[in-house]
Amino acid sequence: MAKKKSKDSEWIGGVVEVKAPGPQGTTFEVEVLVWLELDTGLLVGQETGERGTTVAQAGEVLRRVMLSPLVGPPRTPSRIRVAPADLAQVLMASHPELEILRAPTPELAELAEAMKEDLGRGDEGDEGPSLPGYLEAGLEPAAIRSFFGAAAFFARAKPLQRIPEPASWFSVDVPAFERNDRLVLMTGREEASPGLIFLDSPADLDRYIGACEAEASEAQLEYPPHMIFAFRERDLLSPDEEQALVQHRWPLADDRSYPQLIGLSSHLEPRAVDAAELAYAEVLLLALTQLAGDRAAEKAWQAKEQVERSISVASATGTVEVIIRSPADDPGEVTVEAVLDALFELESEAEEEEPDLEAYAELEEELLALFLESPEAEGRQRVNWLPLLFQMNGATFGTSVLSMGAEAMEQLLMEEFPRAVSVGPELVPELFSELQDFYRYLLSVAELPEAEECLALLDDQHAKVLTERMADPTRFGPAKAAMAQALEHWSGAKKGSTPPKTKGEHKKPGKTGKKPGKKAGKKKH
């Protein structure tokens, strides 16, 4: 798609340095290269990298942002303003067709502070919350020692370097722990940084990948609860951790291989693991190390075949059988009929108990993925507005998109959007176009009176009314009003204008692995 050159549109670029809290009191520093569209106030692009690496990549990052901004269609600014001399030089060399201005960028200062606060960064000395150590979490020293021994065995054998990339996710069955068909995903192959992610199902793998892809936007997709295993360097340990290590003589492969096992919530909030999780991780480390030394498995992987092995390991809990399939089974293709059936089933259950909004969100995400593959979505690579509308509907009315009729949509679009969503009035046509395409798709696969009502509501008259309301500051809620004032100050916009901020987006995903329920719904025949 060709990039449209904006008339008199200035973008501001800059590097924001942030300090991130790591596990158990550690910190690490990263840089975020950001691009702000001045006349709209949109954050059109951002790229996170290790400290000292982002400026060199700025030319390529800018090219990607112009082709695929976080919000709106592809476009090219008329000029770009940056403050650092090295950043200006890189952009001038990589984009000679653009006007690059080297000048102060005070507009980024408030954005930088907001990013630090939003990402949980504090002042220079603030290292964020810390987790208790293994002993403080109530784990027995003997169990910890056994886990450390398995981790040292794993570190010395380097199985992640010996298992090929196509086999890097495993379906795992450990009957002794009643953990069947769980997944283990390999996350590192460097000598000093092998890692594992423990997930509960193929659906959780799909959710995890989707949430990772959405991090660059503000889609705020939730991660599934999971555990991570990785190694830390010994010189990063806290005094209490070092004392426990020496006192209890826990084994390490080397000073770069202190084993770290952490539980994470759907919002990536860390927690200490319990004794069962520690023992489960131990047997998995031992089993994967044995699997990596299997010559027959190596030949099968090279032939792109699945390997299934039953491996017995001696752990702190005794001899345990671990059944591993690598790569894991393909969960198969999801159909729109199955997704609709599952949503109807959930709504039926909600008549007798509280609606499961998280389950609604998962299935609606599947529905959006299927929509993006449909003829009605031809030319669309992502959806910007539908996830937000679905989320607001669930939070306000407790229903899924299938039961959202004209009355609910009118309240959300005409009342809640002007009050709470920072969208510029010029983007209302894009919003309506996306919703119209989706409801045409929904009517093509299901006979839903509610969908017909919603599509009828998305007419020119309602678009005109919403455009007026999105530009009316008297309809703004407190948070939106504060953001509008800040962006107006940055851009020098006229009093009362409403520059929008970045909104959530849903990129076109790959095939997913959810297996919805099978209850007959109002499907179209």
C-alpha positions as CSV (number, residue, x, y, z in Angstrom):
1,M,0.0,0.0,0.0
2,A,1.4,3.4,-1.0
3,K,2.1,5.9,1.8
4,K,0.1,9.0,1.7
5,K,2.1,12.2,2.3
6,S,0.4,14.3,5.0
7,K,0.0,18.0,4.3
8,D,2.2,20.0,6.7
9,S,2.4,17.1,9.1
10,E,5.3,17.2,11.5
11,W,6.5,14.1,13.4
12,I,8.7,14.3,16.5
13,G,11.2,11.5,17.3
14,G,13.2,10.8,20.3
15,V,14.7,8.2,22.6
16,V,13.2,7.6,26.1
17,E,15.4,5.8,28.6
18,V,13.6,3.8,31.2
19,K,14.7,1.5,34.0
20,A,12.7,-1.7,34.4
21,P,12.3,-3.6,37.6
22,G,13.6,-7.2,37.2
23,P,13.0,-10.3,39.3
24,Q,13.8,-10.1,43.0
25,G,14.9,-6.5,43.1
26,T,17.1,-6.4,40.0
27,T,16.8,-3.8,37.4
28,F,17.6,-3.4,33.7
29,E,17.7,-0.4,31.4
30,V,16.1,-0.2,28.0
31,E,15.4,2.5,25.4
32,V,12.2,3.3,23.6
33,L,12.4,5.1,20.3
34,V,9.1,7.0,19.9
35,W,7.4,8.8,17.1
36,L,4.7,11.4,17.9
37,E,2.5,13.0,15.2
38,L,2.3,16.6,16.3
39,D,-0.9,17.8,14.6
40,T,-3.0,14.9,15.9
41,G,-1.1,14.0,19.1
42,L,-1.0,10.4,18.0
43,L,1.8,8.1,19.1
44,V,2.3,6.6,15.7
45,G,5.3,4.3,16.5
46,Q,7.6,3.0,19.2
47,E,10.4,0.5,19.3
48,T,12.1,-0.9,22.4
49,G,15.7,-2.0,22.5
50,E,18.7,-2.5,24.6
51,R,20.5,0.7,25.8
52,G,22.6,2.2,23.1
53,T,21.1,0.3,20.2
54,T,18.0,2.2,19.1
55,V,19.5,5.2,17.3
56,A,21.4,3.0,14.8
57,Q,18.1,1.3,13.9
58,A,16.1,4.5,13.7
59,G,16.1,4.7,9.9
60,E,14.6,1.2,9.5
61,V,12.2,1.7,12.4
62,L,10.9,5.0,10.8
63,R,10.4,3.2,7.5
64,R,8.2,0.5,9.2
65,V,6.3,3.1,11.2
66,M,5.4,5.0,8.0
67,L,4.2,1.8,6.3
68,S,2.3,0.6,9.4
69,P,1.6,3.2,12.0
70,L,0.1,2.2,15.3
71,V,-3.0,4.2,14.4
72,G,-4.4,5.1,11.0
73,P,-3.4,4.4,7.4
74,P,0.2,4.4,6.0
75,R,1.5,8.0,5.7
76,T,4.6,10.1,5.4
77,P,5.2,13.2,7.4
78,S,6.2,16.5,5.7
79,R,9.1,16.9,8.1
80,I,10.6,15.2,11.2
81,R,12.0,17.0,14.2
82,V,14.6,15.4,16.6
83,A,16.9,16.7,19.2
84,P,20.0,14.3,19.4
85,A,22.6,15.0,16.8
86,D,23.4,11.3,16.2
87,L,19.7,10.5,15.6
88,A,19.4,13.4,13.1
89,Q,22.5,12.1,11.2
90,V,21.1,8.6,11.0
91,L,17.7,9.8,9.7
92,M,19.3,12.2,7.2
93,A,21.4,9.4,5.8
94,S,18.6,6.8,5.6
95,H,15.8,9.1,4.5
96,P,17.2,11.8,2.2
97,E,13.7,12.4,0.8
98,L,12.5,13.8,4.1
99,E,13.1,17.1,5.8
100,I,14.9,16.4,9.0
101,L,15.1,19.2,11.6
102,R,17.4,19.1,14.5
103,A,15.7,21.2,17.2
104,P,14.5,20.7,20.8
105,T,11.5,18.4,21.4
106,P,9.9,19.5,24.7
107,E,6.7,17.8,23.6
108,L,8.3,14.4,24.4
109,A,9.1,15.3,28.0
110,E,5.6,14.7,29.4
111,L,5.1,11.6,27.2
112,A,8.4,10.2,28.6
113,E,7.2,10.7,32.2
114,A,3.9,9.1,31.3
115,M,5.6,6.1,29.8
116,K,7.8,5.6,32.8
117,E,4.9,5.7,35.1
118,D,2.8,3.4,33.0
119,L,5.5,0.8,32.7
120,G,6.1,0.9,36.4
121,R,9.4,2.7,36.4
122,G,10.2,5.0,39.2
123,D,12.9,7.5,39.9
124,E,16.6,6.8,39.5
125,G,16.9,4.9,42.7
126,D,13.6,3.0,42.5
127,E,14.1,-0.6,41.6
128,G,10.5,-1.6,41.9
129,P,8.9,-4.4,43.9
130,S,11.0,-7.5,44.8
131,L,10.0,-11.2,45.2
132,P,10.9,-13.2,48.3
133,G,13.7,-15.7,47.8
134,Y,13.1,-19.4,47.7
135,L,13.4,-19.8,51.5
136,E,11.3,-16.7,52.2
137,A,8.6,-18.2,50.0
138,G,8.4,-21.2,52.4
139,L,10.2,-23.8,50.3
140,E,12.3,-26.5,52.0
141,P,16.1,-26.2,51.6
142,A,16.3,-29.9,50.5
143,A,13.7,-29.4,47.7
144,I,15.5,-26.2,46.6
145,R,18.8,-28.0,46.5
146,S,17.3,-30.8,44.3
147,F,15.9,-28.1,41.9
148,F,19.3,-26.3,41.8
149,G,21.0,-29.7,41.0
150,A,18.6,-30.3,38.0
151,A,19.1,-26.7,36.8
152,A,22.9,-27.2,37.0
153,F,22.6,-30.4,35.0
154,F,20.4,-28.6,32.5
155,A,22.9,-25.6,32.2
156,R,25.9,-27.9,31.6
157,A,24.2,-30.0,29.0
158,K,22.9,-27.0,27.0
159,P,19.9,-28.8,25.6
160,L,18.4,-25.7,24.0
161,Q,21.4,-25.5,21.7
162,R,21.0,-29.2,20.7
163,I,17.2,-29.2,20.1
164,P,16.4,-27.7,16.6
165,E,14.1,-24.6,16.3
166,P,11.1,-26.5,14.8
167,A,10.9,-28.7,17.9
168,S,11.1,-25.8,20.4
169,W,7.7,-26.2,22.0
170,F,6.7,-29.4,23.8
171,S,3.4,-31.0,24.9
172,V,4.1,-32.4,28.3
173,D,2.2,-35.0,30.4
174,V,3.4,-35.6,34.0
175,P,0.7,-38.0,35.5
176,A,2.3,-37.8,39.0
177,F,1.6,-34.0,39.1
178,E,-1.8,-34.2,37.3
179,R,-0.5,-31.8,34.7
180,N,-1.6,-33.2,31.4
181,D,-1.1,-31.7,27.9
182,R,0.8,-28.7,29.3
183,L,3.2,-26.8,27.0
184,V,6.8,-25.8,27.5
185,L,8.2,-23.2,25.1
186,M,11.9,-22.6,24.7
187,T,12.8,-18.9,24.7
188,G,16.6,-18.7,24.4
189,R,19.4,-20.5,22.6
190,E,22.4,-18.3,23.7
191,E,24.9,-20.1,25.9
192,A,24.3,-17.7,28.8
193,S,20.6,-17.2,28.5
194,P,18.5,-20.4,27.9
195,G,14.9,-20.0,29.1
196,L,11.6,-21.9,29.3
197,I,8.0,-20.8,29.5
198,F,5.5,-23.1,31.2
199,L,2.0,-22.8,29.8
200,D,-1.2,-24.7,30.5
201,S,-2.7,-25.3,27.0
202,P,-2.5,-24.6,23.3
203,A,-5.0,-21.8,23.8
204,D,-2.6,-20.3,26.3
205,L,0.2,-20.5,23.8
206,D,-1.9,-18.6,21.3
207,R,-2.8,-15.9,23.9
208,Y,0.8,-15.6,24.9
209,I,2.0,-15.0,21.3
210,G,-0.8,-12.6,20.7
211,A,0.0,-10.6,23.8
212,C,3.7,-10.4,22.8
213,E,2.8,-9.1,19.4
214,A,0.5,-6.5,20.9
215,E,3.1,-5.0,23.3
216,A,4.2,-2.4,20.7
217,S,0.6,-1.0,20.6
218,E,-1.8,-0.2,23.4
219,A,-4.0,-3.1,22.7
220,Q,-3.3,-4.4,26.3
221,L,-4.1,-8.0,25.5
222,E,-3.8,-10.1,28.6
223,Y,-1.2,-12.8,28.9
224,P,-2.2,-16.2,30.3
225,P,-0.9,-17.0,33.8
226,H,2.4,-18.9,33.3
227,M,5.8,-19.6,34.8
228,I,9.2,-18.7,33.4
229,F,12.6,-20.4,34.0
230,A,15.8,-18.6,33.3
231,F,19.4,-18.1,34.6
232,R,20.8,-15.0,36.4
233,E,24.3,-14.0,37.0
234,R,25.5,-14.6,40.5
235,D,26.8,-11.0,41.0
236,L,23.2,-9.8,40.6
237,L,22.0,-11.7,43.7
238,S,20.8,-9.9,46.7
239,P,22.8,-10.3,50.0
240,D,20.1,-12.7,51.4
241,E,20.2,-14.8,48.2
242,E,23.9,-15.1,48.3
243,Q,23.9,-16.0,51.9
244,A,21.3,-18.8,51.4
245,L,23.3,-20.1,48.4
246,V,26.5,-20.4,50.4
247,Q,24.9,-21.6,53.7
248,H,22.9,-24.4,52.1
249,R,25.5,-25.3,49.4
250,W,23.1,-25.2,46.5
251,P,24.9,-26.3,43.4
252,L,25.5,-24.0,40.4
253,A,26.9,-24.9,37.0
254,D,28.8,-21.6,37.0
255,D,28.5,-18.0,38.2
256,R,26.2,-17.2,35.2
257,S,23.7,-19.9,36.0
258,Y,21.7,-19.1,39.2
259,P,18.3,-20.7,38.4
260,Q,15.3,-18.4,38.5
261,L,11.7,-19.8,38.6
262,I,8.9,-17.2,38.7
263,G,5.1,-17.3,38.3
264,L,3.5,-14.4,36.4
265,S,-0.1,-13.3,36.3
266,S,-2.1,-12.2,33.3
267,H,-0.8,-8.7,33.9
268,L,2.8,-10.0,34.3
269,E,2.8,-9.4,38.0
270,P,5.4,-11.7,39.5
271,R,4.8,-14.1,42.3
272,A,6.8,-16.8,44.1
273,V,6.3,-20.4,43.1
274,D,5.0,-23.1,45.5
275,A,6.6,-26.5,46.3
276,A,4.6,-28.4,43.6
277,E,5.6,-25.9,40.9
278,L,9.3,-26.2,42.0
279,A,9.1,-30.0,41.8
280,Y,7.4,-29.9,38.4
281,A,10.0,-27.6,37.0
282,E,12.7,-29.9,38.3
283,V,11.4,-33.0,36.5
284,L,10.9,-31.0,33.3
285,L,14.5,-29.8,33.4
286,L,15.8,-33.3,33.9
287,A,13.5,-34.8,31.2
288,L,14.4,-32.1,28.6
289,T,18.1,-32.7,29.2
290,Q,17.7,-36.4,28.6
291,L,15.6,-35.8,25.4
292,A,18.4,-33.5,24.0
293,G,20.8,-36.5,24.1
294,D,18.5,-38.8,22.1
295,R,20.1,-39.4,18.7
296,A,17.0,-41.0,17.2
297,A,15.0,-37.9,18.3
298,E,17.5,-35.6,16.6
299,K,17.2,-37.5,13.3
300,A,13.4,-37.4,13.5
301,W,13.4,-33.6,14.1
302,Q,15.7,-33.1,11.1
303,A,13.1,-35.0,9.1
304,K,10.4,-32.7,10.5
305,E,8.7,-35.5,12.3
306,Q,7.1,-35.5,15.7
307,V,9.0,-37.2,18.6
308,E,7.2,-38.7,21.5
309,R,9.2,-40.1,24.4
310,S,8.3,-41.5,27.9
311,I,11.2,-40.5,30.1
312,S,11.8,-41.5,33.8
313,V,13.7,-39.1,36.0
314,A,14.9,-39.3,39.5
315,S,13.8,-36.2,41.4
316,A,13.3,-35.0,45.0
317,T,9.8,-36.5,44.9
318,G,11.0,-39.9,43.6
319,T,11.0,-41.5,40.2
320,V,8.7,-39.6,37.9
321,E,7.5,-40.4,34.4
322,V,7.4,-37.5,31.9
323,I,5.8,-37.9,28.5
324,I,7.0,-35.4,25.9
325,R,5.7,-34.8,22.4
326,S,7.9,-32.4,20.4
327,P,6.8,-30.4,18.5
328,A,3.4,-30.4,20.2
329,D,0.3,-31.5,18.3
330,D,-1.3,-29.0,15.9
331,P,-4.5,-28.1,17.6
332,G,-6.3,-27.7,14.3
333,E,-8.3,-25.0,12.6
334,V,-10.9,-23.0,14.4
335,T,-14.2,-22.5,12.6
336,V,-16.6,-19.5,13.0
337,E,-19.4,-22.0,13.7
338,A,-17.5,-23.4,16.8
339,V,-16.7,-19.9,18.0
340,L,-20.3,-18.7,17.7
341,D,-21.6,-21.9,19.4
342,A,-19.2,-21.3,22.3
343,L,-20.3,-17.7,22.7
344,F,-24.0,-18.7,22.7
345,E,-23.2,-21.3,25.3
346,L,-21.4,-18.8,27.5
347,E,-24.3,-16.4,27.3
348,S,-26.8,-19.2,28.1
349,E,-24.7,-20.0,31.3
350,A,-24.6,-16.3,32.2
351,E,-28.4,-16.3,32.6
352,E,-27.8,-18.3,35.9
353,E,-24.5,-16.9,37.0
354,E,-22.0,-14.1,36.5
355,P,-20.9,-13.6,32.9
356,D,-17.3,-14.8,32.2
357,L,-16.0,-11.7,30.6
358,E,-12.5,-13.2,30.1
359,A,-14.0,-16.1,28.2
360,Y,-16.0,-13.7,26.1
361,A,-12.8,-11.8,25.3
362,E,-10.9,-14.9,24.2
363,L,-13.7,-16.0,21.9
364,E,-14.3,-12.5,20.5
365,E,-10.6,-12.4,19.7
366,E,-11.0,-15.6,17.7
367,L,-14.0,-14.0,15.9
368,L,-11.8,-11.0,15.0
369,A,-9.1,-13.3,13.6
370,L,-11.7,-15.1,11.4
371,F,-13.1,-11.7,10.3
372,L,-9.7,-10.6,9.1
373,E,-9.5,-13.7,6.9
374,S,-12.9,-13.0,5.4
375,P,-13.8,-11.2,2.1
376,E,-15.5,-8.4,4.1
377,A,-12.1,-7.5,5.6
378,E,-10.2,-7.5,2.3
379,G,-7.3,-5.1,2.5
380,R,-7.3,-4.9,6.3
381,Q,-4.3,-6.2,8.2
382,R,-5.6,-5.3,11.6
383,V,-8.6,-3.9,13.5
384,N,-8.2,-0.9,15.6
385,W,-11.7,-0.3,17.2
386,L,-13.5,-3.5,17.6
387,P,-11.6,-4.9,20.6
388,L,-12.2,-1.7,22.5
389,L,-15.9,-1.7,21.6
390,F,-16.2,-5.4,22.7
391,Q,-14.4,-4.7,25.9
392,M,-16.7,-1.7,26.7
393,N,-19.8,-3.8,25.9
394,G,-18.7,-6.6,28.3
395,A,-17.8,-4.2,31.1
396,T,-21.0,-2.2,30.7
397,F,-23.7,-4.7,29.8
398,G,-22.1,-8.1,30.7
399,T,-22.8,-9.6,27.3
400,S,-20.8,-10.7,24.3
401,V,-20.9,-9.0,20.9
402,L,-23.6,-11.4,19.8
403,S,-26.1,-9.8,22.1
404,M,-25.1,-6.2,21.6
405,G,-28.0,-4.6,19.9
406,A,-28.6,-1.0,18.6
407,E,-29.5,0.4,22.0
408,A,-26.2,-0.8,23.6
409,M,-24.1,0.3,20.6
410,E,-25.7,3.7,20.6
411,Q,-24.9,4.3,24.2
412,L,-21.3,3.1,23.8
413,L,-20.6,5.0,20.6
414,M,-22.5,8.2,21.2
415,E,-22.0,8.5,25.0
416,E,-19.0,6.5,26.2
417,F,-16.7,7.2,23.2
418,P,-17.0,11.0,23.5
419,R,-16.6,10.8,27.3
420,A,-13.6,8.3,27.6
421,V,-11.9,7.5,24.3
422,S,-9.4,10.0,23.0
423,V,-10.2,9.7,19.3
424,G,-10.0,12.7,17.0
425,P,-13.2,13.4,15.1
426,E,-11.4,13.0,11.8
427,L,-11.1,9.2,12.6
428,V,-14.8,8.6,12.9
429,P,-15.2,7.5,9.2
430,E,-12.4,5.0,9.8
431,L,-14.2,3.7,12.9
432,F,-17.6,3.4,11.1
433,S,-16.0,1.7,8.1
434,E,-14.4,-1.0,10.3
435,L,-17.6,-1.6,12.3
436,Q,-19.7,-1.8,9.1
437,D,-17.3,-4.4,7.5
438,F,-17.4,-6.5,10.7
439,Y,-21.2,-6.5,11.0
440,R,-21.6,-7.4,7.3
441,Y,-19.3,-10.4,8.0
442,L,-21.2,-11.3,11.1
443,L,-24.5,-11.3,9.2
444,S,-22.9,-13.5,6.5
445,V,-22.3,-16.3,9.0
446,A,-25.2,-15.9,11.4
447,E,-28.8,-14.8,11.5
448,L,-28.6,-12.2,14.3
449,P,-31.3,-9.5,14.6
450,E,-28.9,-7.6,16.9
451,A,-26.2,-7.5,14.2
452,E,-28.8,-6.1,11.7
453,E,-29.8,-3.4,14.3
454,C,-26.1,-2.4,14.8
455,L,-25.4,-2.3,11.0
456,A,-28.5,-0.1,10.5
457,L,-27.2,2.3,13.2
458,L,-23.9,2.8,11.4
459,D,-25.3,5.3,9.0
460,D,-24.1,8.8,7.8
461,Q,-26.4,10.6,10.3
462,H,-24.9,8.8,13.3
463,A,-21.4,9.3,11.9
464,K,-22.0,13.1,11.7
465,V,-23.4,13.2,15.3
466,L,-20.4,11.3,16.7
467,T,-18.0,13.5,14.8
468,E,-19.5,16.5,16.4
469,R,-19.5,15.0,19.9
470,M,-15.8,13.8,19.6
471,A,-14.9,17.4,19.0
472,D,-17.0,18.8,21.9
473,P,-14.9,19.2,25.1
474,T,-18.0,19.5,27.3
475,R,-18.6,15.8,26.7
476,F,-15.1,14.7,27.8
477,G,-14.5,12.9,31.0
478,P,-11.8,14.1,33.5
479,A,-9.1,11.8,32.2
480,K,-9.7,12.5,28.6
481,A,-10.0,16.3,29.3
482,A,-6.6,16.2,31.0
483,M,-5.0,14.3,28.1
484,A,-6.5,16.7,25.6
485,Q,-5.1,19.7,27.4
486,A,-1.6,18.2,27.5
487,L,-1.6,17.4,23.8
488,E,-3.0,20.8,23.0
489,H,-0.1,22.3,24.8
490,W,2.4,20.2,22.9
491,S,1.0,20.8,19.5
492,G,-0.2,24.4,19.8
493,A,-3.6,23.3,18.7
494,K,-6.5,25.7,19.1
495,K,-8.5,25.8,22.3
496,G,-11.1,23.0,22.3
497,S,-9.5,20.7,19.8
498,T,-9.1,17.1,20.8
499,P,-5.9,15.3,19.6
500,P,-6.4,11.5,20.0
501,K,-4.1,9.2,21.7
502,T,-3.0,5.7,20.6
503,K,-5.8,3.2,20.9
504,G,-5.8,-0.6,21.1
505,E,-5.4,-2.6,17.9
506,H,-5.7,-6.2,17.0
507,K,-3.3,-7.4,14.3
508,K,-4.1,-10.3,12.0
509,P,-2.8,-13.4,13.9
510,G,-2.0,-16.8,12.7
511,K,-4.1,-19.9,13.2
512,T,-5.0,-20.4,16.9
513,G,-5.6,-23.4,19.0
514,K,-8.7,-22.7,21.1
515,K,-11.3,-25.4,21.1
516,P,-14.6,-23.8,21.9
517,G,-17.7,-25.6,23.2
518,K,-20.2,-27.3,20.9
519,K,-23.6,-26.0,21.7
520,A,-26.0,-25.2,18.8
521,G,-26.6,-21.5,18.4
522,K,-28.4,-19.2,15.9
523,K,-26.2,-20.1,13.0
524,K,-27.0,-19.2,9.5
525,H,-27.9,-22.0,7.1
